[in-house]
Amino acid sequence: MKYAKAFAVVAGSVAALGATAPAHAATPTAPSISLTGGMNELTSTVPQVPDRVVNPVVDAVGQTAGAVREDGTVSRSADAVAEVADSAAPLLGGLPLGG
C-alpha cells in the first residue's frame, strides 16, 4: 500500500471516530458563559441579606436625600455651576471662539 492510501485510511478512521464520539467539552457543572447565565450563577451564590438589615439603610438614604432637597443645596450648587459656565469664554470643543 502506498503512503497516500495509508494516510487516507488513517484520516478516514480518525474522522469516523470523531463523528461517533460524544462531545466532552462542556460538563454539566461548567458555568454558563452567557451574560444571563453568569448573572444567575453569581446571584445564586450570594447570600441573601435580611430586610431588617437593608431597610434601615434605605430609610437613612431616603431621609438624607429629602433633607438635601429641602435645604436647597443641590439647586444652589447647580446655579453656581451654571453661573461659572456662563461667565467663561465661549468654547467650541474646548477651543475659544473668535480669538
RORO-563726 format. One line per 10 residues: number of its first residue (from 1); their letters; for each residue x negated, y negated, z negated of N, C-alpha, C, O. Coordinates in pm, 1 decimal. Each point is the difference from the previous one (the first is absolute). Example, Ala and Ser with C-alpha at 12.3 -4.5 7.8 and 13.67 -1.06 7.14 Angstrom:
2
1	as	-1319.0,569.0,-780.0,89.0,-119.0,0.0,-90.0,-120.0,0.0,-103.6,1.9,-66.5 | 138.6,-106.9,138.5,-82.0,-119.0,-6.0,77.0,-109.0,-73.0,-50.9,-110.8,-16.9
//
This chain:
99
1	mkyakafavv	-85.2,116.1,0.0,85.2,-116.1,0.0,-90.1,-122.8,0.0,-103.2,-3.5,-67.0 | 143.2,-94.0,141.3,-80.1,-121.1,9.3,29.8,-90.3,-119.4,100.6,15.6,-69.2 | -191.1,-109.8,47.9,14.4,-90.2,-115.0,126.9,-84.3,8.0,62.9,-24.6,-102.9 | -24.6,-19.2,218.6,119.7,-82.2,16.2,124.5,78.6,-38.5,89.2,-52.9,-66.4 | -83.0,179.8,108.1,114.9,82.3,-36.6,1.4,26.0,-150.2,105.8,-4.3,-62.8 | -221.1,30.9,5.9,-8.0,24.3,-144.4,45.3,-123.4,-77.4,72.6,10.0,-98.9 | -116.4,-125.3,145.5,40.4,-125.0,-65.3,150.2,-20.9,12.0,63.6,-44.0,-95.7 | -6.1,74.5,210.6,143.7,-16.6,20.6,78.6,93.4,-90.6,104.3,-38.4,-52.9 | -152.9,160.1,34.7,68.5,95.3,-88.0,-4.4,-48.1,-144.5,100.8,4.7,-70.5 | -216.9,-50.7,26.8,-13.2,-48.6,-138.4,85.6,-124.9,-21.2,68.2,-12.0,-101.8
11	agsvaalgat	-71.4,-80.7,197.4,78.6,-122.3,-12.7,149.0,30.9,-2.0,74.4,-60.0,-77.6 | -30.4,151.7,161.0,140.8,38.3,1.5,41.7,66.6,-129.9,110.9,-22.8,-48.2 | -198.8,105.6,-9.6,31.0,65.6,-126.5,11.9,-102.5,-113.2,89.7,8.6,-83.8 | -180.8,-104.7,82.7,3.8,-103.2,-105.0,125.6,-85.0,14.4,62.7,-34.6,-100.1 | -25.0,0.4,223.5,120.5,-80.0,22.9,124.6,76.5,-42.4,90.5,-56.7,-61.3 | -85.9,185.1,93.9,116.0,80.4,-38.5,7.3,15.2,-150.7,109.0,-3.1,-57.2 | -221.8,19.2,-7.3,-3.1,12.9,-145.8,44.5,-129.9,-65.8,73.1,1.5,-99.0 | -117.5,-113.7,154.4,39.4,-129.7,-55.3,147.2,-28.8,19.2,61.5,-64.6,-84.9 | -4.2,110.3,192.8,141.4,-24.8,26.6,89.9,82.8,-90.4,110.6,-42.8,-33.1 | -156.5,160.2,-7.1,84.9,86.3,-82.3,-19.5,-23.4,-148.7,84.7,40.7,-79.5
21	apahaatpta	-193.4,-104.8,39.5,-26.4,-21.2,-143.0,81.7,-119.0,-50.2,15.4,-98.7,71.9 | 36.8,106.7,-194.2,75.2,-113.3,-55.7,-94.4,-114.7,-37.1,-118.2,21.4,-27.0 | 170.9,-139.5,26.2,-80.3,-116.9,-35.3,-18.1,-5.0,-151.4,96.5,12.5,-75.4 | -218.4,-30.6,32.6,-29.9,-6.1,-142.9,-47.3,-138.7,-42.1,-56.0,-15.5,-108.5 | 77.3,-84.2,191.7,-53.3,-133.0,-29.0,75.4,-67.8,-113.4,-62.5,-64.2,-84.4 | 192.5,76.0,79.9,78.9,-68.5,-101.9,56.7,102.3,-97.4,78.9,86.6,37.9 | -119.1,-97.4,-161.1,54.5,87.5,-103.2,120.9,-67.9,-63.6,13.2,-122.0,9.5 | 73.8,196.7,-73.2,118.3,-60.8,-61.6,-34.4,-100.6,-110.4,80.4,-88.2,-30.0 | -197.0,100.4,-29.5,-35.8,-92.0,-108.3,-72.2,-123.6,49.8,-30.7,-88.9,-79.5 | 2.6,80.7,208.8,-70.1,-116.9,54.0,92.6,-120.9,-4.5,118.5,11.8,31.4
31	psisltggmn	-170.9,-127.9,-70.1,84.7,-119.6,-5.7,38.8,-46.1,140.5,-73.6,21.8,96.2 | 187.3,-84.0,-86.3,45.5,-52.9,127.8,-81.7,-124.2,34.5,-33.0,-79.1,-88.3 | 1.2,62.0,213.3,-84.0,-110.5,42.5,84.0,-121.7,40.4,-55.5,-108.5,17.5 | 185.8,123.3,-2.5,82.9,-112.9,40.7,14.5,-98.7,-114.7,-25.6,34.0,-115.5 | 66.7,-156.4,147.2,16.7,-103.3,-102.0,109.0,38.9,-98.3,-16.3,-16.9,-120.8 | 126.3,68.3,171.0,109.9,39.9,-87.1,-41.6,117.0,-88.4,27.9,0.4,-119.9 | -94.6,98.7,178.7,-44.0,115.4,-78.3,-100.2,-39.4,-106.0,5.6,50.3,-112.2 | -97.0,-139.2,145.6,-98.0,-46.2,-97.9,65.0,-77.0,-112.9,-37.4,16.7,-116.1 | 134.6,-101.3,148.7,70.0,-76.8,-102.9,80.9,92.7,-89.8,4.6,-19.2,-121.5 | 59.4,119.8,181.2,75.4,96.0,-80.8,-92.4,77.6,-93.0,34.0,24.7,-115.7
41	eltstvpqvp	-150.5,13.4,166.2,-96.3,72.2,-83.1,-48.6,-87.7,-115.7,-14.3,46.7,-113.0 | -10.6,-173.2,142.7,-47.6,-92.1,-102.4,105.2,-22.5,-107.0,-30.6,4.2,-119.2 | 154.2,-28.2,160.7,104.5,-27.9,-98.2,41.8,124.8,-76.4,54.5,-11.2,-109.8 | -78.3,128.2,164.1,36.6,121.4,-73.2,-98.4,28.6,-112.8,33.9,70.4,-95.2 | -155.0,-124.1,104.8,-99.1,26.3,-104.1,-10.2,-111.6,-103.0,-66.9,16.4,-102.0 | 132.5,-130.1,127.0,-4.8,-111.8,-93.7,99.5,26.2,-112.0,115.4,34.0,26.4 | -158.5,-49.2,-150.2,95.1,21.5,-109.2,105.7,-111.1,-2.6,-28.3,-115.0,33.4 | 146.8,150.6,-72.6,109.0,-96.4,-7.7,-15.3,-85.9,-126.1,-25.2,52.1,-108.7 | 40.6,-182.9,124.2,-9.1,-91.7,-112.3,141.7,-20.5,-53.3,90.7,-32.7,76.6 | -70.8,51.6,-207.0,135.6,-13.8,-53.7,49.2,-145.2,7.2,-79.3,-94.1,-0.4
51	drvvnpvvda	211.3,78.9,7.0,60.8,-133.1,9.6,-30.4,-86.8,-120.8,-7.0,-122.3,12.3 | -11.0,182.4,-127.5,-26.4,-79.7,-120.3,-135.8,-69.8,7.2,-25.6,-93.5,-75.8 | -61.0,138.0,166.0,-129.1,-65.0,20.0,10.2,-105.0,110.0,-57.5,-108.3,-11.7 | 130.1,139.7,118.0,6.7,-88.1,116.5,92.7,-119.0,-23.5,-33.4,-112.4,37.3 | 147.2,135.4,-97.3,99.4,-106.1,-14.2,-51.0,-123.4,-74.2,27.6,-110.9,45.6 | -100.0,122.8,-156.5,-50.7,-121.5,-65.1,-96.1,-79.9,88.1,-0.9,-123.0,-4.5 | -78.7,192.0,83.3,-92.8,-69.8,89.4,77.2,-75.7,107.2,-30.2,-116.0,28.1 | 129.6,180.8,31.6,81.2,-65.3,103.0,74.2,-119.6,-59.4,8.6,-104.8,64.1 | 44.7,118.6,-184.7,69.7,-110.8,-65.6,-94.6,-117.0,-26.2,37.4,-115.6,19.9 | -160.1,145.0,-64.6,-96.8,-107.0,-27.8,-38.1,-73.6,127.7,-13.1,-122.4,-1.1
61	vgqtagavre	-4.7,194.4,110.0,-32.7,-64.2,127.6,116.2,-87.5,45.7,-21.9,-111.1,48.3 | 142.6,158.5,-62.6,117.9,-78.2,37.9,14.1,-126.3,-82.7,33.3,-105.7,53.6 | -58.1,115.4,-183.7,8.2,-117.8,-87.0,-108.0,-102.0,36.4,26.7,-120.2,1.2 | -147.1,166.4,28.1,-108.8,-89.8,38.0,31.5,-70.5,131.3,-22.4,-120.3,13.1 | 74.1,194.6,83.6,35.8,-60.3,128.4,110.9,-103.6,-17.5,-2.6,-105.9,62.8 | 98.3,136.4,-147.2,108.1,-95.8,-26.6,-51.4,-126.3,-67.3,43.6,-110.3,33.1 | -135.8,125.5,-127.1,-55.9,-116.4,-68.9,-79.6,-87.5,96.0,9.1,-122.6,-6.4 | -85.5,182.7,93.3,-78.3,-77.5,97.3,92.6,-72.6,96.6,-26.0,-114.9,35.9 | 132.9,179.8,6.1,94.8,-62.1,92.6,70.1,-118.1,-67.7,15.7,-105.1,62.1 | 26.6,120.2,-187.8,67.5,-107.9,-71.7,-94.5,-115.5,-30.2,41.1,-116.0,-1.0
71	dgtvsrsada	-166.9,148.0,-23.3,-100.0,-101.7,-32.8,-32.3,-85.5,121.8,-37.9,-116.0,-15.7 | 51.6,169.1,134.8,-30.1,-73.4,121.9,-146.5,3.7,37.7,-43.6,-77.5,85.1 | -33.4,166.2,-146.9,-143.7,8.5,27.3,-26.2,35.6,145.8,-89.4,-56.2,63.3 | 165.9,147.6,-11.8,-23.1,45.6,137.1,31.0,-111.6,99.2,-77.1,-22.4,93.3 | 187.0,-46.9,-111.5,35.1,-105.8,95.5,-97.5,-116.9,-9.2,-31.9,-61.6,101.7 | -15.7,30.0,-222.0,-99.9,-107.1,-12.9,-129.4,39.7,69.4,-63.3,-82.9,65.5 | 23.2,209.3,-79.1,-121.7,46.7,67.0,16.5,-5.1,151.7,-91.8,-40.9,71.1 | 205.6,81.3,-22.5,25.2,-3.3,144.5,-0.2,-143.2,50.9,-51.1,-26.8,108.7 | 107.6,-65.8,-185.7,0.4,-140.7,40.4,-141.3,-55.8,5.5,-33.2,-75.6,91.3 | -51.0,112.4,-188.8,-138.8,-48.2,-1.9,-77.6,53.4,120.2,-77.8,-73.0,61.6
81	vaevadsaap	98.8,198.3,-28.9,-68.9,58.1,115.9,46.1,-68.3,128.2,-82.3,-29.1,86.9 | 211.1,3.3,-73.3,52.4,-66.1,119.0,-54.7,-141.5,11.3,-29.7,-46.0,110.3 | 15.8,-23.6,-222.5,-53.6,-136.2,1.2,-145.4,-1.5,46.4,-39.4,-85.7,79.1 | -39.5,179.6,-127.9,-140.1,7.8,42.1,-8.8,33.7,148.2,-83.4,-55.6,71.4 | 167.1,144.3,-25.6,-1.8,39.0,140.6,40.6,-116.5,89.7,-54.5,-16.6,109.1 | 150.2,-64.0,-154.9,42.8,-115.4,79.1,-108.8,-106.3,8.1,-14.1,-66.6,102.5 | -63.5,50.2,-210.6,-102.8,-104.5,-1.6,-125.6,41.8,76.2,-82.3,-85.2,33.4 | 66.3,211.9,-5.8,-118.2,46.4,73.4,11.7,-40.6,145.5,109.4,-25.0,50.5 | -222.8,18.9,15.5,-1.0,-34.7,142.2,70.9,109.7,78.1,-8.4,117.1,-37.0 | 78.2,-152.9,144.3,67.2,104.0,78.9,-102.6,92.8,64.1,-98.8,-44.5,58.4
91	llgglplgg	124.1,171.5,-70.5,-92.1,101.1,51.3,70.3,89.4,100.7,121.1,21.5,-6.2 | -199.5,29.2,97.8,49.0,99.8,95.0,-96.4,116.6,-6.3,-111.9,-7.8,50.9 | 155.2,115.6,-113.2,-87.0,115.4,-14.8,-121.6,-28.5,-85.9,-105.2,60.6,20.5 | 117.4,-152.6,-117.3,-109.8,-34.2,-87.4,-89.9,-109.5,53.4,-94.5,-40.4,-67.8 | 121.9,-9.0,188.8,-80.7,-105.9,59.5,78.5,-130.5,-1.7,119.6,0.0,29.2 | -184.3,-111.1,-62.7,71.0,-128.3,-2.5,43.4,-43.4,140.5,-70.1,23.0,98.6 | 186.1,-85.6,-92.5,52.3,-47.4,128.9,-39.1,-146.5,21.5,-8.2,-77.6,-95.2 | -15.3,41.9,218.6,-22.0,-138.8,36.9,-126.6,-62.3,-54.4,-6.0,-121.9,-15.5 | -92.3,199.0,-13.0,-117.2,-63.4,-56.9,-120.9,58.4,52.9,-109.9,-41.3,-37.1
//
